[in-house]
Amino acid sequence: MVSRLTLGEIEVDVTFKEIKNVHLSVHPPTGRVRVSAPSRMSLDTIRAFTISKLGWIKQQQKKLRAQEREPPRDYVDRESHYVCGKRYLLTVRESEQAPTVELQHSRMLLRVRPGADMRRRQAVVEEWYREQIKQAVPPLLARWQPLLGVEVERFFVQRMKTRWGSCNQNARTIRLNTELAKKPRECLEYIVVHELVHLLEPTHNPRFIGLMDQYMPEWRFQREVLNRLPVPGENWSY
C-alpha cells in the first residue's frame, strides 16, 4: 500500500511493508522523500515522525539539488562523454558497417550508418553502456556473493530514473542503472554490494548499516563520490 503526505512544500511517499521500524530516505537527484513504515502504523504517527525530521530532510534536499547536472547530449564530434569516470571526446564516423562504439585513448569512436539521427546515435551509445555494465557485474558478483553468503538469481541493467540500483528480495534479483557505466568502477562496486546486502536486510536500518560497515568499510566515501558526480539533467525526474 502506498500513500502520500504533504508537509508544506514537501511531498512524502509512504510505503507500508511488513517491517518493524519506520525508515526515512531522501533520494537523488531532486530530493524526493520516501518513508517505509510498518503496515499497522497510522498516517498520523508517520506524519509526526516526518515533521520531526524536517530539518534533516531540507538539508539533504539542498545538498542533492546542488549536484551538478549533465548537459543534454547531441552526439556530435568533440562532445564529452564519460566511461568509468574518465572523459572521452566523441568522434562520429558514418559507414555501412554495423553500428559500434570503441574507445581509442581519449576518444570515443561512434560508427553509425549514413544519415543516422541523434536518437539513433544515442541508442547505440546507450546500448554500449549497458553492455559495459553487463560485462563488469559478473566478476563483482563472483567476488562478493561468497563473502556475503548470498546469491542472486539474475541481475538486470536498465535506465532508471530514480535510483542507481534496486533489489527484489523475494525474486533474488538486482537491477542496476545504465548510468553507472559512466562512473568510476568503485562506485559500481559499491552499488552492487549495497543491493546484495539488501538480500540480507531489505531496509536501511541499523543492521543494514552494520553489514555495510563490516564488509565494505569505505562505502560512505564511495557514496559521496557518486553523489558528487554529475547526473543526467532533463531525463531524471521522480
Secondary structure, 3 states (H helix, E strand, C coil): CEEEEEECCEEEEEEEECCCCCEEEEECCCCEEEEEEECCCCHHHHHHHHHHCHHHHHHHHHHHHCCCEECCCCCCCCCEEEECCEEEEEEEEECCCCCEEEEECCEEEEEECCCCCHHHHHHHHHHHHHHHHHHHHHHHHHHHHHHHCCCCCEEEEECCCCCCEEEECCCCEEEEEHHHHHCCHHHHHHHHHHHHHHCCCCCCCHHHHHHHHHHCCCHHHHHHHHHHCCEECCCCCC
